[in-house]
Amino acid sequence: MTDTTSANKAYFDKLAADYDSRFEKTIEQLVREIQRRKDLLGVDSAGDDDDSDDDDGPRTGRKQVKLLDYACGTGLISRALAQYTTQCTGIDISENMVAVYNTRAENQGLSEDEMRAYHGNLVDPADPAPAAFEGSRFRDFDVAGVGLGFHHLDDPEYAARQLVARLRPGGVFFVVDFLPHAPVGGQGHRHGHGHGHGHGHEQGAGQEHEAADAIKHHGFSEERVRAIFEAAGAGQCFMFMELGSGVVFHGTRGEGGEPMKRRVFLARGTKA
Ligand SMILES: C[S@@+](CC[C@H](N)C(=O)[O-])C[C@H]1O[C@@H](n2cnc3c(N)ncnc32)[C@H](O)[C@@H]1O
């Protein structure tokens, strides 16, 4: 496990119990923004057997739509897309985030087949084909993506290739993450590698340094994301858009003590 991966595991294991309550409003905003763009993710065409689009769980008895929610955390992306899919599979490096994801799914009355997260790492070059993820559940996804996790990964280019490899041909790859941003004043540059930035997950000086080690990238430009998608084989019909006009991370102080705001993008591309 790399230093970044260990730092992520430690940081998010500690944050897991509070993540949903701390970022409740932010999560609600992102869920709405993502749901408004479900057609771009290719999940709007799932067969329909009734009019109940307002339930929270995956569809059953309809055209199969398999979602891979990588770096799933507590399940923001899965919950946003559950009603348009038949099976949500989350994977995350933090056991505690996985546990929260699964508790929430169980509390919604969803079966393991409908929505389940698994602890693990699909983007470790030292273990490119993890045995735990060989089964059919973990292959031939219709849609696969990473929500707010790309900036935590050592090598997003490699990660994209690994995840796109799990898509069926014609499947959709997507990333939701931050546009480039400057480090926030007062948040330290730890060990000189300059990752200490206010971020949306960390709150208060005590957690800044822990968060800093878990962060690898200060956002992504459209050019870089397009190149990542193309190199991974998901460059067809590439689209890149900003979600709203900034997403406020309530409960996290930015400069001047105001709630921190970040520009968030959604990128999507189709696997050839
Ligand atoms: C900011 S959270 C986002 C969680 C969720 N996707 C959301 O949008 O709320 C980032 C997540 O990435 C996970 N993560 C970091 N590095 C990872 C890796 N190499 N493999 C899998 N998950 C990872 C963390 O454990 C954490 O749950």
The ligand as a MOL file (V3000), in Angstrom:
LIG
                    3D

  0  0  0     0  0            999 V3000
M  V30 BEGIN CTAB
M  V30 COUNTS 27 29 0 0 0
M  V30 BEGIN ATOM
M  V30 1 C -14.0210 12.4140 -0.4280 0
M  V30 2 S -14.4160 10.7320 -0.2520 0 CHG=1
M  V30 3 C -15.6840 10.5670 -1.4730 0
M  V30 4 C -16.6440 9.4800 -1.1310 0
M  V30 5 C -17.8690 9.4050 -2.0180 0
M  V30 6 N -17.5250 8.9700 -3.3560 0
M  V30 7 C -18.5860 10.7300 -2.0550 0
M  V30 8 O -18.6730 11.3090 -3.1490 0
M  V30 9 O -19.0590 11.1740 -1.0110 0 CHG=-1
M  V30 10 C -13.0370 9.9290 -1.0070 0
M  V30 11 C -13.0940 8.4270 -0.8520 0
M  V30 12 O -12.0230 7.8500 -1.6130 0
M  V30 13 C -11.6040 6.6910 -0.9310 0
M  V30 14 N -10.2920 6.2910 -1.4670 0
M  V30 15 C -9.1270 6.9610 -1.4070 0
M  V30 16 N -8.1610 6.2920 -2.0570 0
M  V30 17 C -8.7250 5.1620 -2.5430 0
M  V30 18 C -8.2390 4.0570 -3.2960 0
M  V30 19 N -6.9710 3.9650 -3.6900 0
M  V30 20 N -9.0960 3.0810 -3.6210 0
M  V30 21 C -10.3900 3.1410 -3.2180 0
M  V30 22 N -10.9060 4.1530 -2.5080 0
M  V30 23 C -10.0800 5.1510 -2.1640 0
M  V30 24 C -11.5980 7.1320 0.5160 0
M  V30 25 O -11.5570 6.0610 1.4220 0
M  V30 26 C -12.9100 7.9330 0.5630 0
M  V30 27 O -13.9950 7.1190 0.9380 0
M  V30 END ATOM
M  V30 BEGIN BOND
M  V30 1 1 1 2
M  V30 2 1 2 3
M  V30 3 1 2 10
M  V30 4 1 3 4
M  V30 5 1 4 5
M  V30 6 1 5 6
M  V30 7 1 5 7
M  V30 8 2 7 8
M  V30 9 1 7 9
M  V30 10 1 10 11
M  V30 11 1 11 12
M  V30 12 1 11 26
M  V30 13 1 12 13
M  V30 14 1 13 14
M  V30 15 1 13 24
M  V30 16 1 14 15
M  V30 17 1 14 23
M  V30 18 2 15 16
M  V30 19 1 16 17
M  V30 20 1 17 18
M  V30 21 2 17 23
M  V30 22 1 18 19
M  V30 23 2 18 20
M  V30 24 1 20 21
M  V30 25 2 21 22
M  V30 26 1 22 23
M  V30 27 1 24 25
M  V30 28 1 24 26
M  V30 29 1 26 27
M  V30 END BOND
M  V30 END CTAB
M  END
